[in-house]
Amino acid sequence: MSPRLRLTIGVCASLALGAATALAVACAGALIGADPNGDSSEPIAVTSTTDYSALILRDWQESWFIHAIAISRGLYTSVDADQIEIRIGRSNGRYRRMDVSPFRIHPMPSWADNRLEYHIGWPAACLRGAADSHDGGSDMVDRMELDHIVRVWPRDATSLAKGGGDIWYFHTSRINPCRYLPTGLLPFGLAIDTLVFAPVWAVLMFFPGVLRRAIRRRRNHCPKCNYNLHGLAPDSKCPECGRTPARTCP
C-alpha cells in the first residue's frame, strides 16, 4: 500500500470516527439529562410581516450538552422601534424587539402555538429535537407532538404527561421518568464537532506506529520488521524484509 493511499484512508477513517464520536457524545448528553431549573435569558420577540404574528424566544443552557429554546407564538398589536406588544391568549405583554432570530430555530407546524426546542451536543450542538404543543387558549395542553425526539426507555411507558407548559424532555427531574434521544441533525454543528474529534482519532491511530518505528531505529533495528541490523552497512537492505535503506526509511 502506497503512503498516499495509507494517508487517505487514515484521514477518512479519522473523519468518520470523529463524526461518530460527536453523535455519541450528543446522545450520551441527552440520556444523562440535565436539571431544568437553569437561568433563562431575557425574552425577545421576532416579528413576521406576512401574518402579523411574532415569536417570543427565550433560551437557557441546561448543561454542557443541552441548550433549550422556548418559543411561543402570538399576534402583535403594536410595534415600536425597540419593543413589541403581543397578545397571547387573554393577556398582552411587551417584549424587546429583534427582527432576526439569534438562534437557528426550525418552523413550528401551523396548529402549534408553543415549541420547546433542544440543541444537543458538545462542543457545538449537532442534534436537535422539539416538542410542539397547543393550549387552545387555556392552561391545559390539548395537543402535543414530538419532532425528532424518540423515546428509548422504557419502551412500554404510558402516555406522555400533560398539563401546563412544564413538559420537559432530556431532564433528570421530571414527572415522566423516560429517556429520550434527539434524531434531527444540525449539519454545521456536526461539522465543527467532527473537526474537533477527528484529530484526536488521527493521533490515536498514527502515533503508536510512529513511536514504534522511532524506537526501532534508536535500537538499530529495522523499522518495518524489527530485525536486528547490527553489523550491517547503513545503506544496506534489511535481510528479513528487504526494506532499503533499512535504518532511515519511514
C-alpha positions in Angstrom: 0.0 0.0 0.0 1.4 3.4 -1.0 2.0 6.1 1.6 -0.5 8.4 -0.2 -3.3 5.7 -0.1 -2.5 4.9 3.5 -2.7 8.7 4.4 -6.1 9.0 2.5 -7.5 6.0 4.3 -6.3 7.3 7.7 -7.8 10.8 7.1 -11.2 9.3 6.0 -11.2 7.0 9.0 -10.4 9.8 11.4 -13.3 12.0 10.0 -15.7 9.1 10.2 -14.7 8.3 13.8 -14.8 12.0 14.6 -18.4 12.3 13.4 -19.4 9.1 15.2 -17.8 10.4 18.4 -19.7 13.7 18.1 -23.0 11.9 17.7 -22.2 9.5 20.6 -21.3 12.5 22.9 -24.6 14.2 22.0 -26.7 11.0 22.6 -24.9 10.5 25.9 -25.6 14.1 27.0 -29.3 13.6 26.1 -29.6 10.4 28.0 -27.8 11.8 31.1 -30.1 14.8 31.0 -29.9 18.0 33.0 -31.6 20.0 35.7 -34.5 22.0 34.1 -34.0 24.9 36.6 -31.4 26.8 34.5 -31.4 30.6 34.3 -33.2 31.7 31.2 -32.3 34.8 29.1 -34.5 37.9 28.7 -37.3 37.1 26.3 -37.2 38.7 22.9 -39.8 39.0 20.1 -39.1 38.3 16.4 -41.7 39.7 14.1 -43.2 38.4 10.9 -44.7 40.9 8.5 -46.7 38.4 6.5 -49.3 37.3 9.0 -48.9 39.9 11.8 -47.6 37.3 14.2 -44.5 37.2 16.3 -42.4 34.6 18.1 -41.4 35.1 21.7 -38.0 33.4 22.3 -36.3 32.6 25.5 -33.2 30.3 25.8 -31.1 28.8 28.5 -28.1 26.4 28.8 -29.2 23.4 30.8 -25.9 21.6 30.8 -22.7 21.4 28.8 -24.6 19.3 26.2 -28.1 20.7 26.2 -29.3 24.2 25.0 -33.0 24.8 25.2 -35.1 27.4 23.3 -38.7 28.1 24.4 -40.9 29.5 21.6 -44.4 31.0 21.9 -46.5 32.4 19.0 -48.8 35.4 19.3 -50.3 38.3 17.3 -48.7 41.7 17.8 -50.9 44.6 18.4 -48.3 47.4 18.3 -44.7 47.7 17.2 -42.3 50.4 18.4 -38.7 50.9 17.4 -37.3 48.6 20.2 -40.4 46.9 21.7 -43.4 44.8 20.5 -46.7 44.4 22.3 -48.0 40.9 21.7 -51.4 39.3 22.7 -51.1 35.7 23.8 -54.4 34.2 25.0 -56.2 36.8 27.1 -53.2 38.9 28.1 -50.8 41.4 26.4 -47.1 41.7 27.0 -44.3 43.9 25.8 -41.1 42.4 24.7 -37.7 43.6 23.3 -37.9 43.7 19.5 -35.5 41.8 17.2 -36.4 41.3 13.6 -34.0 38.4 13.0 -33.8 35.4 15.3 -30.5 34.9 17.0 -31.0 31.1 17.0 -31.2 28.6 14.3 -34.8 27.5 15.1 -37.0 25.3 12.9 -40.5 26.3 12.0 -43.5 25.2 14.1 -46.4 23.4 12.4 -49.4 25.7 11.7 -51.5 24.2 14.5 -48.9 24.8 17.3 -48.5 27.9 19.4 -45.6 26.7 21.6 -42.4 24.9 20.9 -39.6 23.7 23.2 -36.6 23.1 21.0 -33.4 21.4 22.2 -30.0 21.7 20.6 -27.7 18.9 22.0 -24.0 18.2 21.6 -20.5 19.3 22.6 -18.6 21.5 21.9 -21.2 22.5 19.3 -24.8 21.2 19.1 -25.1 18.6 16.4 -28.5 17.0 17.2 -31.9 18.6 17.7 -35.4 17.7 18.8 -38.5 19.7 19.7 -41.9 19.3 21.3 -44.8 21.2 19.7 -47.9 21.9 21.7 -51.2 23.8 21.5 -53.0 25.0 24.6 -56.3 26.1 23.0 -56.4 29.4 24.9 -56.2 27.7 28.3 -53.5 26.4 30.6 -54.0 22.8 29.6 -52.2 21.3 26.7 -54.8 19.7 24.4 -52.3 18.6 21.7 -48.7 17.7 21.7 -46.4 16.2 19.1 -42.7 15.4 19.2 -40.4 16.5 16.3 -37.2 14.5 16.0 -37.5 13.1 19.6 -37.8 9.4 20.2 -38.4 7.5 23.5 -35.8 4.8 24.0 -36.6 3.7 27.6 -38.8 2.4 29.0 -40.4 1.2 25.7 -43.7 0.3 27.5 -44.1 3.7 29.1 -47.6 5.2 29.4 -48.7 8.3 27.5 -46.8 11.5 28.0 -47.5 13.7 30.9 -49.9 16.5 30.1 -50.6 19.7 31.9 -49.3 23.2 31.8 -46.2 24.2 29.7 -43.8 22.4 32.1 -43.4 19.3 29.9 -39.7 18.6 29.7 -37.5 16.2 27.9 -33.9 15.3 28.4 -34.2 16.1 32.1 -33.3 14.1 35.3 -36.2 15.7 37.3 -39.5 15.3 35.5 -42.8 13.6 36.2 -42.4 11.3 33.2 -39.3 9.1 34.0 -38.5 8.3 30.4 -35.3 8.6 28.4 -35.3 10.3 25.0 -32.9 10.8 22.1 -32.8 13.6 19.5 -32.7 12.5 15.9 -32.6 15.7 13.9 -29.1 16.6 12.5 -27.6 20.0 12.7 -25.0 19.8 9.9 -23.0 22.9 10.8 -22.6 21.8 14.4 -21.8 18.2 13.3 -19.0 19.5 11.0 -17.5 21.5 13.9 -17.6 18.6 16.3 -16.1 16.3 13.6 -13.2 18.7 13.2 -12.6 18.7 16.9 -12.7 14.9 17.5 -11.1 13.8 14.2 -7.5 15.0 15.2 -7.8 13.0 18.4 -8.5 9.8 16.5 -5.8 10.6 14.0 -3.3 10.9 16.8 -4.5 7.6 18.4 -4.2 5.8 15.0 -0.9 7.2 13.7 1.1 8.0 16.9 1.7 4.4 18.0 3.2 3.4 14.7 5.4 6.5 14.5 6.6 5.8 18.1 7.2 2.2 17.4 9.3 2.9 14.3 11.3 5.6 16.2 12.1 3.1 19.0 13.3 0.5 16.5 15.6 3.0 14.7 17.1 4.0 18.0 17.8 0.4 18.8 19.4 0.0 15.3 16.6 -2.4 14.2 14.6 -2.4 11.0 11.6 0.0 11.5 9.4 -2.3 9.4 10.1 -5.9 10.8 12.2 -5.1 13.9 15.2 -7.2 12.5 18.5 -6.5 14.3 20.7 -4.6 11.9 23.9 -4.5 14.0 27.0 -5.1 11.8 25.3 -4.1 8.5 26.2 -1.1 6.4 23.9 1.9 6.9 22.6 1.8 3.3 22.1 -2.0 3.1 18.7 -3.7 2.7 17.1 -5.4 5.6 17.9 -9.2 5.2 14.5 -10.1 6.7 12.0 -7.9 4.8 14.1 -6.2 2.1 13.4 -2.7 3.3 16.0 -0.1 2.0 17.6 1.8 3.4 16.6 -0.1 6.5 17.9 2.5 9.0 16.4 5.6 7.6 13.2 4.6 5.9 9.9 6.0 7.3 
